[in-house]
């Protein structure tokens, strides 16, 4: 598979949507995400993400009182040896403000991208086509990966 080879020995920032698609087994993305998460678990590349991802994925399961899903998200993000979760820092906040000013991003998106840049991620995996405008990091769009 081309994408797995491309990511070999790299760091990939994991945006919120791909994680939700993976955990909730979205049929449109299951095949590619299962392959990516398997390769990640084998140590072929490192996923990085931010505490913002944790915040975003927990809202709906908490609202709907789905404790098992809450625990599943927490387990994968907080206990996986192949996923590094990164805290928000002052440097990230300043970089996020700069990205928000430059690209007109929403605050959570700017924090996600700033975190990826601060952590020296080499790729940013998302399904948000609007993020393709960002030139500071290579944006990987799930819908585009599927078409390849």
N, C-alpha and C positions, 0 to 999 in steps of 0.2 A: 504494500500500500504506500502510495506516494507521501501522504501526510505524515505517517509514522516515521518514514526515513527523513523527512524534512525536520522533524522535531527531535531526532536522535541526539542525545547528550545536550539538549537545550533546556532553557527555562521558559515555561509557558504560563502566562497569567491567565487564570480562569475567571471569567466574568460570571455573573450570577445566573443568567439564562441557561447556559450549557449545563451547569450543575443541577438546576431544577429539572431540565429535560432528562438528565441522566437518572437522578434519584426517582423521579416520578414516571420513568420509562415511557417518555414521549415517543410514540411509534415512528414519527417522522425522522427522529434523530438517534434512535436506539442503536442501530447498527454501527454508525461511526463513533458514537460516544462510548459504546461498550469496548470497541477496539482501542480508543484513546485511553480510557481509564485502565484497561488491562495493561497496555504498554507502560503507562505511568506506574502502575503497581509493581511492574517488573523492573522498575528503575531505568527505563529507557530514556525518560526525560522527567523533569521536575515540574509539577504544578505549583504555582504560587497564587495566592489570592489575598484579599484584605478582610479585615473585620467587617467591612461594609457588606461583603457577600454574606457573612454569617447573619448579620442584621436582616438583610433583605430576604433570605430564604426562610427565616423563622417566622416572619409576620403572619402569613396565611395559615400555616399549620397551628400556630398559637391561637389565632382568631377563631379557627374552627375546632379548637381543642383536640387536635390530632397529635397526641403525645408521642406516639410511636414514630411519626414522621419528624417531629422536633428532635427526638433522640437520634434518628438516623442522620439528619443533617449535622447535628453537633458532633456525632461520632466521626463522620467522614472528614469534616473540616478540622476538628480539634485533635483527632487521634491518629490520623493517617500519616505514616512516615514519609509518604511520597507527595504530600501536599503541605506546603509551608504557608501558614496564615500570618499575615503581616499587620501589625498594629498601626494605627494612624499616629503620625508625628507632626511636629511643627513644620519640618521641611516638606512633608507630603502636602500639608494644608496650603503652604505657600505655592508649591508647584501646581496644585489643583486650582488655586485661584488664577494663576497665570494661564493654565489651559482653558479654564472657563472664560476668561477674558478673550483669549485668542480664537477659540472655536465656538463659543456660545453653548458649551455643554451644560447639562443639568449638573447640580452639585454632586450627586452620587457617581455619575459617570466620570466627572473630572477627578474625583478622589480615586476611583478605580484606576484610571489611566496614570495618574500621578504616582500611585503606589507601585504600579508596574514599572514605571520609569525609574523610580527611586530604588527599586529592588533589582534593577538591571535585567528585567525580563526581556527575552528576545522576541517573544510573540505575545499577542493579546487575543485570546480565544473568546469570541462573543457571537451573538447573532444580531447585533444592532448595526445595521448598515450605515447609520449616521456616523459611526465612529471611523469609517474608512477615510474621512477627511483628515484624520490625525496623521501627521508625517513623522512623528518622533519614534514610533514603534510600528512593527509590521502587524497589521490587524488581520486576523483570520476569522472569516465569517462562515458559520456552520452551513448555511444554505449554499454558499459557493463551494465549500469542500465537498458537499454531497454531489454537486453537479460535475465535479472533476472526474 
